């Protein structure tokens, strides 16, 4: 499995599927969008919208659920409350999942995610 700078692997992400719910995702995304930053927030939203797509494979759904579950969990590899570092592992997990499911990302999904980022960061 592919690793990134925080050593989060796709296998690791699958463990966090049970942490995911739509309600928890939206709560965390709205609350921490500014701290997370525009790019990572965009990737989180893209993953959310890909997850809702009927065309995404079961294996990609599992990976997305894991990445978003990891994002939601406050006490992960690097706890979110640590200033400047707290979201680096979350961003890495989101980027890893995004890279894996990129073929499922449509222009419509990108537009939805960008519109939400623009709304939250305007």
HELIX and SHEET records of a PDB file:
HELIX    1   1 UNK A   10  UNK A   14  1                                   5    
HELIX    2   2 UNK A   17  UNK A   19  5                                   3    
HELIX    3   3 UNK A   22  UNK A   36  1                                  15    
HELIX    4   4 UNK A   38  UNK A   51  1                                  14    
HELIX    5   5 UNK A   58  UNK A   72  1                                  15    
HELIX    6   6 UNK A   88  UNK A  101  1                                  14    
HELIX    7   7 UNK A  102  UNK A  104  5                                   3    
HELIX    8   8 UNK A  107  UNK A  121  1                                  15    
END                                                                             
